Amino acid sequence: MRPAIFPLLPDPGCLLLLLVSWLFNPARSEITSLDSGNIDDILNNADVALVNFYADWCRFSQMLHPIFEEASNVIKEEYPDKNQVVFARVDCDQHSDIAQRYRISKYPTLKLFRNGMMMKREYRGQRSVTAIADYIRQQKSNPIQEVQDLEEISSLDRSRRNIIGYFEQKDSDNYRTFERVANILHDDCVFLSAFGAISKAERFSGDNVIYKPPGENAPDMVYLGSLTNFDLIYAWTQDKCVPLVREITFENGEELTEEGLPFLILFHMKDDLESLEKFQQEVARQLIGEKGTINFLHADCDKFRHPLLHIQKTPADCPVIAIDSFRHMYVFPDFSDLSVPGKLKQFVLDLHSGKLHREFHHGPDPTDVAPGQPIQDLASSPPESSFQKLAPSEHRYTLLREKDEL
């Protein structure tokens, strides 16, 4: 008769140690490493993806790695579906083609993607587990407020840009397209929706999307294209939500400077909407062709006293128009000349040609001097850039290159 064989059982103390270890050290989530072979597939299938563009030698990248991983662990517990939220990373030294594709100019950079589309605003918040996790929760929240009574529309905040969709039913291709657009542009507009019987009065010719611009008396604008064509409705909505002349604040200053375009800024008092309207009209009339070569902005004189002092102005002098090239600041001679045909455009063209820079150092160009008037070589220098100080900090990022502006 063969003897019975009993398996050796582990010591009870070891079992307890393993259990405690498992409870207090849960399995670490994997951060997805992206390369040219998998990046499109992974990002296109992710509802939301936060991508860390890093370099191993960068000390700020090294500091972020454990924080990023722990934030991923926290979020994974709340959104266990692998396609709901993806935390991913790109080694920019190993994959420079991807870094160039997404215009990475500093390490580490955290970019947000929705269904493969990179969002304009990257993550610039606090680098902590709590802050990053809260940011993702915010991105996963519904960006569309559902209206329960059309009376709510009459009490909207008309200082905001409001996009309202009226749909027969929520479970429809029309609404799903509207939802995609809202997910991308919810930082720029307020999105609302109404369904069924509540929205019937606004659906006289089918599902309908309208834009209510800022201002109590501003007329509504109606979207006339296909509601299932994402590209069309996204382009229309972006045009309404992202104004030609944007407000610069201390919160978005870093983002705007990183776009790399010089600033044409109107400094005005917060309640001086008349000057802002004139500036917006002239920018649209004279400078629409310069969009993409310069950023059109307006700023609160009280909040931005320091840049004004830099050009020897105070809030009492507002409204004031100036260009900040990130190297120097140049002042538009007189706000009252704003409506002179071509005057504002010439100011911008003189920046691009280098004329503003030359004239500050050497006086007027010879062609601008009246006959018989002596040409003077003035040893002067324009004020240094003030808004460059809002650019990404070297104490927070490893900056890859310096921009040489006029």
Residue, then its C-alpha position, 0 to 999 in steps of 0.5 A: m500500500r502506497p503512503a498518502i502524500f499531503p501537500l505542504l501548506p504554507d505557514p499561517g503567518c505567511l498567508l496573513l502577510l501575503l493577504v495584508s500585502w495584497l490589501f495595501n499594495p494593489a496591483r499597479s496599473e500599466i501605463t500604455s507605452l505608445d509608439s508609431g505602430n500602436i498610437d493611432d489604434i489606442l487613442n482612436n479607441a479611447d473615450v479619454a486618453l491622457v498622454n505623458f510626453y517625457a524624456d528619461w533624462c529630464r528631472f521633471s519627467q522623473m518626478l512625474h512618473p510615480i505621480f502619473e502612475e498612481a493617478s492611473n491606479v486611482i482612476k482605473e478603479e473608477y473607470p475599469d473599462k480599458n477604453q473609458v480612460v487610458f493613461a499613456r506615455v511617449d518616450c520622446d527621445q525614442h519616438s521623436d517622430i511622434a513628438q514632432r507630430y504633436r509639437i512637443s516643445k517641453y518635458p513633460t507635457l500632458k496632452l488630453f485626447r478624445n477619441g483620437m483627437m488631441m484637445k487644444r488645452e493640455y493639462r497644466g494643473q498641479r502635478s499631484v495624484t489628487a489634481i490629475a485624478d480630479y481633472i480626469r473626473q471632470q473630463k468624464s462628466n457630462p458636458i451638456q446640461e439638459v433643459q427641463d423647461l424652455e423657460e430656462i433658456s430665457s434665464l441663460d447667462r448671456s455673458r457666455r456663449n451658449i450652444i443649444g440643441y433641440f432633439e426629438q430623442k437622446d438615443s439618436d445619431n444627431y445627438r451623439t454627434f452633438e455630444r462629441v462636439a460638446n466634449i471637445l469644446h465645452d471649455d469654450c461654450v456652454f452646451l445645453s439640450a432639450f428632448g421630446a415634448i419639451s423641445k417640440a416648439e423649437r423643432f418645427s423642421g426637425d432637430n435643431v441647433i442654435y447659437k446664442p452669442p453674448g449680449e442680451n440683444a444679440p440675435d440667435m444663429v442657426y446651424l443649417g448643415s447636416l447634424t450627423n456630419f461631425d466635421l461640419i458641425y464641429a467647424w461651425t461650433q468652433d467658429k462660434c465658441v472660439p472668438l477671433v479676439r480672445e481674452i487673455t487672463f493669468e489662467n490662460g496666459e501660458e497656453l496663449t504664449e505657447e502658441g508662439l504667435p505675437f500678441l496684438i492686445l487691446f487693454h481696456m477697462k472691464d466695463d468698457l465694452e464699446s472700445l472692445e466692440k470697435f477693436q473686434q470690428e476692425v480686427a475682423r475688417q482689416l486683419i482677418g487675413e492675418k489670423g494664424t500669424i498673430n493672436f488677437l487679444h483683449a486684457d483687463c487694464d486693472k489686472f494687467r497694470h504691470p504690462l501697461l507700466h512697462i509701456q509707460k501707461t496706466p489704466a487711466d490711459c486705456p484703451v491702449i493697443a499694443i503688440d508684444s512680440f515676446r521680445h519687445m512691446y510696441v504701442f499703437p500711436d493713438f486708439s482714435d486712429l483705429s478706424v482709419p482704413g488700413k492703419l491697424k493692418q499696417f501696424v501689424l505688417d510693420l511688425h512682420s517686416g521688422k520695421l517696428h524694431r528698426e524704427f525703435h533702434h534707428g528712427p523712421d525709415p528714410t521713406d517715411v521722412a518728409p523731404g528736407q527733414p534730416i534723418q536721425d539715427l536714434a539710439s533707443s530700444p523698445p520695452e522688453s516683452s512683458f507677456q513672455k513672463l507668462a510662458p512655461s516656467e523653467h522651474r516646471y518644464t525642461l524647455l527644448r528651444e527658444k523662440d526668436e521673435l521680432 
